[in-house]
């Protein structure tokens, strides 16, 4: 068992651990673009919920039946994806 443990230490010792040395100007520009993309994703999610709700109300008033709940589920799934994208990437890469 100690031979396996020793081999693990020897093999793991050579794994490089690179540092994140991005230039400050690039970091601020990337953060600006990601902030705009996050804002746009949130706005699209809100618009999707509003449009789906409006379509549901119009269909109910006309007496038509449609599969609006599946659309609403897809919109809400997209909202969850947009809201959790940043924290998930941060968790994986930090």
ChimeraX attribute file (.defattr): number of C-alpha atoms within 10 A of each C-alpha:
attribute: neighborCount
match mode: 1-to-1
recipient: residues
	/A:1	6
	/A:2	7
	/A:3	8
	/A:4	9
	/A:5	9
	/A:6	10
	/A:7	12
	/A:8	11
	/A:9	11
	/A:10	11
	/A:11	9
	/A:12	9
	/A:13	9
	/A:14	8
	/A:15	8
	/A:16	7
	/A:17	6
	/A:18	6
	/A:19	6
	/A:20	6
	/A:21	7
	/A:22	8
	/A:23	8
	/A:24	9
	/A:25	8
	/A:26	10
	/A:27	11
	/A:28	11
	/A:29	11
	/A:30	12
	/A:31	11
	/A:32	12
	/A:33	11
	/A:34	13
	/A:35	12
	/A:36	12
	/A:37	13
	/A:38	16
	/A:39	13
	/A:40	13
	/A:41	17
	/A:42	17
	/A:43	12
	/A:44	16
	/A:45	20
	/A:46	15
	/A:47	13
	/A:48	19
	/A:49	18
	/A:50	13
	/A:51	13
	/A:52	17
	/A:53	16
	/A:54	12
	/A:55	14
	/A:56	19
	/A:57	12
	/A:58	12
	/A:59	14
	/A:60	12
	/A:61	9
	/A:62	9
	/A:63	9
	/A:64	9
	/A:65	9
	/A:66	12
	/A:67	8
	/A:68	14
	/A:69	12
	/A:70	10
	/A:71	15
	/A:72	18
	/A:73	12
	/A:74	14
	/A:75	19
	/A:76	16
	/A:77	13
	/A:78	17
	/A:79	20
	/A:80	13
	/A:81	13
	/A:82	18
	/A:83	15
	/A:84	12
	/A:85	13
	/A:86	12
	/A:87	9
	/A:88	11
	/A:89	10
	/A:90	10
	/A:91	9
	/A:92	7
	/A:93	6
	/A:94	5
